[in-house]
Amino acid sequence: MPEPTDDVLRAPHVLDYTYTRSVGPVIGAFLTALRDGRLLGVRGSGGAVVVPPTEYDPITAEATGDMVEVGPGGVVGAWGWTDHPRPDQPLDRPFAWALVTLDGADTALLHVVDAGSAEAMRSGMRVRARFRPEAERRGHLLDVECFEPEPSS
């Protein structure tokens, strides 16, 4: 039986994706609206408004229709509290990840809610989008810095 050796053949390998992706007309319009401080959805083939917008209806796979302005307010559905945010998360203080159904939308958007404490969060609460200052927006979902509870009336 041959003796083991340290003469193992090695070669560096770097996995790169050296292409860029075009966002297309639907996602492009959504990102442009975010940069402009607005929220858009798209009307699906059955009439439901989908947020974030998709090019094809998630139920029927048919092409979607007109863009529809939604929000900036909405209602929290399911949510989970983050006590210790990681450095790469959207906020540097405790917050909730939440599914927010924006006014005028039929589907929920996953985003963060800056409620101050887990005790202040609840399903069914009304929230409102807080956009970053205009000079900081770049056409990204994080142009909505977070959602925050709407004042009680």
Contact map, one row per residue, 1 for C-alpha under 8 A:
111000000000000000000000000000000000000000000000000000000000000000000000000000000000000000000000000000000000000000000000000000000000000000000000000000000
111100000000000000000000000000000000000000000000000000000000000000000000000000000000000000000000000000000000000000000000000000000000000000000000000000000
111110000000000000000000000000000000000000000000000000000000000000000000000000000000000000000000000000000000000000000000000000000000000000000000000000000
011111000000000000000000000000000000000000000000000000000000000000000000000000000000000000000000000000000000000000000000000000000000000000000000000000000
001111110000000000000000000000000000000000000000000000000000000000000000000000000000000000000000000000000000000000000000000000000000000000000000000000000
000111110000000000000000000000000000000000000000000000000000000000000000000000000000000000000000000000000000000000000000000000000000000000000000000000000
000011111000000000000000000000000000000000000000000000000000000000000000000000000000000000000000000000000000000000000000000000000000000000000000000000000
000011111100000000000000000000000000000000000000000000000000000000000000000000000000000000000000000000000000000000000000000000000000000000000000000000000
000000111110000000000000000000000000000000000000000000000000000000000000000000000000000000000000000000000000000000000000000000000000000000000000000000000
000000011111000000000000000000000000000000000000000000000000000000000000000000000000000000000000000000000000000000000000000000000000000000000000000000000
000000001111100000000000000000000000000000000000000000000000000000000000000000000000000000000000000000000000000000000000000000000000000000000000000000000
000000000111110000000000000000000000000000000000000000000000000000000000000000000000000000000000000000000000000000000000000000000000000000000000000000000
000000000011111000000000000000000000000000000000000000000000000000000000000000000000000000000000000000000000000000000000000000000000000000000000000000000
000000000001111100000000000000000000000000000000000000000000000000000000000000000000000000000000000000000000000000000000000000000000000000000000000000000
000000000000111110000000000000000000000000000000000000000000000000000000000000000000000000000000000000000000000000000000000000000000000000000000000000000
000000000000011111000000000000000000000000000000000000000000000000000000000000000000000000000000000000000000000000000000000000000000000000000000000000000
000000000000001111100000000000000000000000000000000000000000000000000000000000000000000000000000000000000000000000000000000000000000000000000000000000000
000000000000000111110000000000000000000000000000000000000000000000000000000000000000000000000000000000000000000000000000000000000000000000000000000000000
000000000000000011111000000000000000000000000000000000000000000000000000000000000000000000000000000000000000000000000000000000000000000000000000000000000
000000000000000001111100000000000000000000000000000000000000000000000000000000000000000000000000000000000000000000000000000000000000000000000000000000000
000000000000000000111110000000000000000000000000000000000000000000000000000000000000000000000000000000000000000000000000000000000000000000000000000000000
000000000000000000011111000000000000000000000000000000000000000000000000000000000000000000000000000000000000000000000000000000000000000000000000000000000
000000000000000000001111111100000000000000000000000000000000000000000000000000000000000000000000000000000000000000000000000000000000000000000000000000000
000000000000000000000111111100000000000000000000000000000000000000000000000000000000000000000000000000000000000000000000000000000000000000000000000000000
000000000000000000000011111110000000000000000000000000000000000000000000000000000000000000000000000000000000000000000000000000000000000000000000000000000
000000000000000000000011111111000000000000000000000011100000000000100000000000000000000000000000000000000000000000000000000000000000000000000000000000000
000000000000000000000011111111100000000000000000000011100000000000000000000000000000000000000000000000000000000000000000000000000000000000000000000000000
000000000000000000000011111111110000000000000000000000000000000000000000000000000000000000000000000000000000000000000000000000000000000000000000000000000
000000000000000000000000111111111000000100000000000000000000000000000000000000000000000000000000000000000000000000000000000000000000000000000000000000000
000000000000000000000000011111111100001110000000000110000000000000000000000000000000000000000000000000000000000000000000000000000000000000000000000000000
000000000000000000000000001111111110000000000000000000000000000000000000000000000000000000000000000000000000000000000000000000000000000000111000000000000
000000000000000000000000000111111111000000000000000000000000000000000000000000000000000000000000000000000000000000000000000000000000000000100000000000000
000000000000000000000000000011111111111100000000000000000000000000000000000000000000000000000000000000000000000000000000000000000000000000100000000000000
000000000000000000000000000001111111111000000000000000000000000000000000000000000000000000000000000000000000000000000000000000000000000010111011000000000
000000000000000000000000000000111111110000000000000000000000000000000000000000000000000000000000000000000000000000000000000000000000010011110010000000000
000000000000000000000000000000011111110000000000000000000000000000000000000000000000000000000000000000000000000000000000000000000000010010000000000000000
000000000000000000000000000000001111111000000000000000000000000000000000000000000000000000000000000000000000000000000000000000000010010000000011000000000
000000000000000000000000000000001111111100000000000000000000000000001101000000000000000000000000000000000000000000000000000000000000000000000000000000000
000000000000000000000000000001001100111110000000000000000000000000001111000000000000000000000000000000000000000000000000000000000000000000000000000000000
000000000000000000000000000011001000011111000000001110000000000000111100000000000000000000000000000000000000000000000000000000000000000000000000000000000
000000000000000000000000000001000000001111100000111110000000000000111100000000000000000000000000000000001000000000000000000000000000000000000000000000000
000000000000000000000000000000000000000111110000111111000000000111110000000000000000000000000000000000000000000000000000000000000000000000000000000000000
000000000000000000000000000000000000000011111111110000000000000111110000000000000000000000000000000000000000000000000000000000000000000000000000000000000
000000000000000000000000000000000000000001111111110000011000001110000000000000000000000000000000000000000000000000000000000000000000000000000000000000000
000000000000000000000000000000000000000000111111000000001001011110000000000000000000000000000000000000000000000000000000000000000000000000000000000000000
000000000000000000000000000000000000000000111111000000000000000000000000000000000000000000000000000000000000000000000000000000000000000000000000000000000
000000000000000000000000000000000000000000111111100000000000000000000000000000000000000000000000000000000000000000000000000000000000000000000000000000000
000000000000000000000000000000000000000000111111110000000000000000000000000000000000000000000000000000001100000000000000000000000000000000000000000000000
000000000000000000000000000000000000000011110011111000000000000000010000000000000000000000000000000000011110000000000000000000000000000000000000000000000
000000000000000000000000000000000000000011110001111111000000000000000000000000000000000000000000000000001110000000000000000000000000000000000000000000000
000000000000000000000000000000000000000111000000111111000000000000000000000000000000000000000000000000001111100000000000000000000000000000000000000000000
000000000000000000000000000001000000000111000000011111000000000000000000000000000000000000000000000000000000100000000000000000000000000000000000000000000
000000000000000000000000011001000000000111000000011111100000000000000000000000000000000000000000000000000000000000000000000000000000000000000000000000000
000000000000000000000000011000000000000001000000011111111100000100000000000000000000000000000000000000000000000000000000000000000000000000000000000000000
000000000000000000000000011000000000000000000000000011111000001100000000000000000000000000000000000000000000000000000000000000000000000000000000000000000
000000000000000000000000000000000000000000010000000001111101111100000000000000000000000000000000000000000000000000000000000000000000000000000000000000000
000000000000000000000000000000000000000000011000000001111111111100000000000000000000000000000000000000000000000000000000000000000000000000000000000000000
000000000000000000000000000000000000000000000000000001011111100000000000000000000000000000000000000000000000000000000000000000000000000000000000000000000
000000000000000000000000000000000000000000000000000000001111100000000000000000000000000000000000000000000000000000000000000000000000000000000000000000000
000000000000000000000000000000000000000000001000000000011111110000000000000000000000000000000000000000000000000000000000000000000000000000000000000000000
000000000000000000000000000000000000000000000000000000011111111000000000000000000000000000000000000000000000000000000000000000000000000000000000000000000
000000000000000000000000000000000000000000001000000000011001111100000000000000000000000000000000000000000000000000000000000000000000000000000000000000000
000000000000000000000000000000000000000000011000000000111000111110000000000000000000000000000000000000000000000000000000000000000000000000000000000000000
000000000000000000000000000000000000000001111000000001111000011111000000000000000000000000000000000000000000000000000000000000000000000000000000000000000
000000000000000000000000000000000000000001111000000000000000001111100000000000000000000000000000000000000000000000000000000000000000000000000000000000000
000000000000000000000000000000000000000001100000000000000000000111110000000000000000000000000000000000000000000000000000000000000000000000000000000000000
000000000000000000000000010000000000000111100000000000000000000011111000000000000000000000000000000000000000000000000000000000000000000000000000000000000
000000000000000000000000000000000000000111100000100000000000000001111100000000000000000000000000000000000000000000000000000000000000000000000000000000000
000000000000000000000000000000000000011110000000000000000000000000111110000000000000000000000000000000010000000000000000000000000000000000000000000000000
000000000000000000000000000000000000011110000000000000000000000000011111000000000000000000000000000001111000000000000000000000000000000000000000000000000
000000000000000000000000000000000000001000000000000000000000000000001111110000000000000000000000000001111000000000000000000000011000000000000000000000000
000000000000000000000000000000000000011000000000000000000000000000000111110000000000000000000000000001100000000000000000000000011000000000000000000000000
000000000000000000000000000000000000000000000000000000000000000000000011111000000000000000000000000001100000000000000000000001111000000000000000000000000
000000000000000000000000000000000000000000000000000000000000000000000011111100000000000000000000000111100000000000000000000001110000000000000000000000000
000000000000000000000000000000000000000000000000000000000000000000000000111110000000000000000000000111100000000000000000001111100000000000000000000000000
000000000000000000000000000000000000000000000000000000000000000000000000011111100000000000000000011110000000000000000000011111100000000000000000000000000
000000000000000000000000000000000000000000000000000000000000000000000000001111100000000000000000011110000001000000000000001100000000000000000000000000000
000000000000000000000000000000000000000000000000000000000000000000000000000111110000000000000000011000000000000000000000001000000000000000000000000000000
000000000000000000000000000000000000000000000000000000000000000000000000000111111000000000000001111000000000000000000000011000000000000000000000000000000
000000000000000000000000000000000000000000000000000000000000000000000000000001111100000000000001110000000000000000000000000000000000000000000000000000000
000000000000000000000000000000000000000000000000000000000000000000000000000000111110000000000111100000000000000000000100000000000000000000000000000000000
000000000000000000000000000000000000000000000000000000000000000000000000000000011111100000000111100000000000000000000000000000000000000000000000000000000
000000000000000000000000000000000000000000000000000000000000000000000000000000001111100000001110000000000000000000000000000000000000000000000000000000000
000000000000000000000000000000000000000000000000000000000000000000000000000000000111110000001100000000000000000000000000000000000000000000000000000000000
000000000000000000000000000000000000000000000000000000000000000000000000000000000111111010111110000000000000000000000000000000000000000000000000000000000
000000000000000000000000000000000000000000000000000000000000000000000000000000000001111110010000000000000000000000000000000000000000000000000000000000000
000000000000000000000000000000000000000000000000000000000000000000000000000000000000111110010000000000000000000000000000000000000000000000000000000000000
000000000000000000000000000000000000000000000000000000000000000000000000000000000000011111000000000000000000000000000000000000000000000000000000000000000
000000000000000000000000000000000000000000000000000000000000000000000000000000000000111111110000000000000000000000000000000000000000000000000000000000000
000000000000000000000000000000000000000000000000000000000000000000000000000000000000000111110000000000000000000100000000000000000000000000000100110000000
000000000000000000000000000000000000000000000000000000000000000000000000000000000000100011111110000000000000000000000000000000000000000000000000000000000
000000000000000000000000000000000000000000000000000000000000000000000000000000000000111011111100000000000000000000000000000000000000000000000000000000000
000000000000000000000000000000000000000000000000000000000000000000000000000000000011100000111110000000000000000000000000000000000000000000000000000000000
000000000000000000000000000000000000000000000000000000000000000000000000000000001111100000111111000000000000000001011000000000000000000000000000000000000
000000000000000000000000000000000000000000000000000000000000000000000000000000001110100000101111100000000000000111111100000000000000000000000000000000000
000000000000000000000000000000000000000000000000000000000000000000000000000000111100000000000111110000000000000111100100100000000000000000000000000000000
000000000000000000000000000000000000000000000000000000000000000000000000000000111100000000000011111000000000011110000000000000000000000000000000000000000
000000000000000000000000000000000000000000000000000000000000000000000000000111110000000000000001111100000000111110000000000000000000000000000000000000000
000000000000000000000000000000000000000000000000000000000000000000000000000111100000000000000000111110000001111000000000000000000000000000000000000000000
000000000000000000000000000000000000000000000000000000000000000000000000011110000000000000000000011111000001111000000000000000000000000000000000000000000
000000000000000000000000000000000000000000000000000000000000000000000000011110000000000000000000001111101111100000000000000000000000000000000000000000000
000000000000000000000000000000000000000000000000000000000000000000000111111000000000000000000000000111111101100000000000000000000000000000000000000000000
000000000000000000000000000000000000000000000000000000000000000000000111111000000000000000000000000011111000000000000000000000000000000000000000000000000
000000000000000000000000000000000000000000000000100000000000000000001110000000000000000000000000000001111100000000000000000000000000000000000000000000000
000000000000000000000000000000000000000010000001111000000000000000000110000000000000000000000000000011111111000000000000000000000000000000000000000000000
000000000000000000000000000000000000000000000001111000000000000000000000000000000000000000000000000011011111000000000000000000000000000000000000000000000
000000000000000000000000000000000000000000000000111000000000000000000000000000000000000000000000000010001111100000000000000000000000000000000000000000000
000000000000000000000000000000000000000000000000001000000000000000000000000010000000000000000000001111001111110000000000000000000000000000000000000000000
000000000000000000000000000000000000000000000000001100000000000000000000000000000000000000000000011111000011111000000000000000000000000000000000000000000
000000000000000000000000000000000000000000000000000000000000000000000000000000000000000000000000111100000001111100000000000000000000000000000000000000000
000000000000000000000000000000000000000000000000000000000000000000000000000000000000000000000000111100000000111110000000000000000000000000000000011000000
000000000000000000000000000000000000000000000000000000000000000000000000000000000000000001000011110000000000011111000000000000000000000000000000011000000
000000000000000000000000000000000000000000000000000000000000000000000000000000000000000000000011110000000000001111100000000000100000000000000000011110000
000000000000000000000000000000000000000000000000000000000000000000000000000000000000000000000111000000000000000111110000000000000000000000000000011110000
000000000000000000000000000000000000000000000000000000000000000000000000000000000000000000000011000000000000000011111101100000000000000000000000000110000
000000000000000000000000000000000000000000000000000000000000000000000000000000000000000000000110000000000000000001111101000000000000000000000000000000000
000000000000000000000000000000000000000000000000000000000000000000000000000000000000000000000110000000000000000000111111100000000000000000000000000000000
000000000000000000000000000000000000000000000000000000000000000000000000000000001000000000000011000000000000000000111111100000000000000000000000000000000
000000000000000000000000000000000000000000000000000000000000000000000000000000000000000000000000000000000000000000001111110000000000000000000000000000000
000000000000000000000000000000000000000000000000000000000000000000000000000000000000000000000000000000000000000000111111110000000000000000000000000000000
000000000000000000000000000000000000000000000000000000000000000000000000000000000000000000000001000000000000000000101111111010000000000000000000000000000
000000000000000000000000000000000000000000000000000000000000000000000000000100100000000000000000000000000000000000000011111110000000000000000000000000000
000000000000000000000000000000000000000000000000000000000000000000000000001111100000000000000000000000000000000000000000111110000000000000000000000000000
000000000000000000000000000000000000000000000000000000000000000000000000001110000000000000000000000000000000000000000000011111000000000000000000000000000
000000000000000000000000000000000000000000000000000000000000000000000000001100000000000000000000000000000000000000000000111111100000000000000000000010000
000000000000000000000000000000000000000000000000000000000000000000000000111100000000000000000000000000000000000000000000000111110000000000000000000011000
000000000000000000000000000000000000000000000000000000000000000000000000111100000000000000000000000000000000000010000000000011111000000000000000001111000
000000000000000000000000000000000000000000000000000000000000000000000011110000000000000000000000000000000000000000000000000001111100000000000000001111000
000000000000000000000000000000000000000000000000000000000000000000000011100000000000000000000000000000000000000000000000000000111110000000000001111100000
000000000000000000000000000000000000000000000000000000000000000000000000000000000000000000000000000000000000000000000000000000011111000000000001111100000
000000000000000000000000000000000000100000000000000000000000000000000000000000000000000000000000000000000000000000000000000000001111110000000011110000000
000000000000000000000000000000000000000000000000000000000000000000000000000000000000000000000000000000000000000000000000000000000111110110000011100000000
000000000000000000000000000000000000000000000000000000000000000000000000000000000000000000000000000000000000000000000000000000000011111110000000000000000
000000000000000000000000000000000011100000000000000000000000000000000000000000000000000000000000000000000000000000000000000000000011111110000000000000000
000000000000000000000000000000000000000000000000000000000000000000000000000000000000000000000000000000000000000000000000000000000000111110000000000000000
000000000000000000000000000000000000000000000000000000000000000000000000000000000000000000000000000000000000000000000000000000000001111111000010000000000
000000000000000000000000000000000111000000000000000000000000000000000000000000000000000000000000000000000000000000000000000000000001111111110010000000000
000000000000000000000000000000000010000000000000000000000000000000000000000000000000000000000000000000000000000000000000000000000000000111110010000000000
000000000000000000000000000000111110000000000000000000000000000000000000000000000000000000000000000000000000000000000000000000000000000011111010000000000
000000000000000000000000000000100110000000000000000000000000000000000000000000000000000000000000000000000000000000000000000000000000000011111110000000000
000000000000000000000000000000100100000000000000000000000000000000000000000000000000000000000000000000000000000000000000000000000000000000111111000000000
000000000000000000000000000000000000000000000000000000000000000000000000000000000000000001000000000000000000000000000000000000000000000000011111110000000
000000000000000000000000000000000110100000000000000000000000000000000000000000000000000000000000000000000000000000000000000000000011000111111111100000000
000000000000000000000000000000000100100000000000000000000000000000000000000000000000000000000000000000000000000000000000000000001111000000001111111000000
000000000000000000000000000000000000000000000000000000000000000000000000000000000000000001000000000000000000000000000000000000001111000000000111111000000
000000000000000000000000000000000000000000000000000000000000000000000000000000000000000001000000000000000000001111000000000000001110000000000101111100000
000000000000000000000000000000000000000000000000000000000000000000000000000000000000000000000000000000000000001111000000000000111100000000000001111110000
000000000000000000000000000000000000000000000000000000000000000000000000000000000000000000000000000000000000000011100000000000111100000000000000011111000
000000000000000000000000000000000000000000000000000000000000000000000000000000000000000000000000000000000000000011100000000011110000000000000000001111100
000000000000000000000000000000000000000000000000000000000000000000000000000000000000000000000000000000000000000000000000000001110000000000000000000111110
000000000000000000000000000000000000000000000000000000000000000000000000000000000000000000000000000000000000000000000000000000000000000000000000000011111
000000000000000000000000000000000000000000000000000000000000000000000000000000000000000000000000000000000000000000000000000000000000000000000000000001111
000000000000000000000000000000000000000000000000000000000000000000000000000000000000000000000000000000000000000000000000000000000000000000000000000000111
